[in-house]
Amino acid sequence: MTARLLPGAPAAEALLADASARAARLPTPPHLVMVRLGDDPASVSYVRGKDRKAREVGLTSTVYALPETTTQAELLDLIARLNADDSVNGILVQLPLPAHVSEQAVLHAIDPRKDVDGFHPLNMGELWAGRPALRPCTPAGILYLLDHYGIPVAGQRAVVVGRSHIVGRPLAGLLLSRDATVTVAHSRTGDLGAVTREADLLCVAVGQPHLITPEMVRPGATVIDVGINRVSGENGGKAHLTGDVDPEVARVAGAITPVPGGVGPMTIAQLLANTVAAAEMQAR
């Protein structure tokens, strides 16, 4: 058996096309504001990519590139001003933040209606209550990818490996809301393989290269690999990206997302779809 590949790019393009069409129906283009502290190369690259893609989709995008020495009080004051600005529909503060700034304080300060990352506790609470709200981008993007490729969710036994507030926990909530039977496994789970072998739908987001091996996967299962790990090449070879799932799992699984090029494109696409959704809600 060779697994069917589920690349993210086609699903992301479909999601972006839908977001662009919805944005065009609004009185003014949705406005996304991104805030970055410092010059961490990864953060600079991520924000630049989001800014470029937002403009391609027809959104207005503004980037605040602040020095790393910006105080928490100064950042919270900027967020308060953006919250009060009716021309701003979505606010994203790029993580991670410098050590002197509380991530929790910042995420709690963003207006839940403009929280396009979906991390505000009110939005998380609405997710678990099964009510409409802005959803965390990677988990919501995974659900869209599954729908795009016609992978069933309702009635499936889903196992989520990882319990972070960014992916694992909200993904479990979204799968539950779609009528999957959900198990969340983590670093304290005993006999992880016995748990993962129960899954019709296995989602892995732990940041540990090749944690999931072929014998841990039920034959024919759908495997969603969220991990993106940079590992050194053998014998001093060039570093490369790899997932939390051993590539050999493709011999057992029925369908699998590649790394890179699987879940990654869905995250940015969902961020922009969330910005359009926020603008739609604010226009009502």
Summary of the structure (lengths in Angstrom):
residues: 284
radius of gyration: 19.1
end to end distance: 50.1
largest distance: 59.3
contacts: 959
relative contact order: 0.18
helix: 44%
strand: 17%
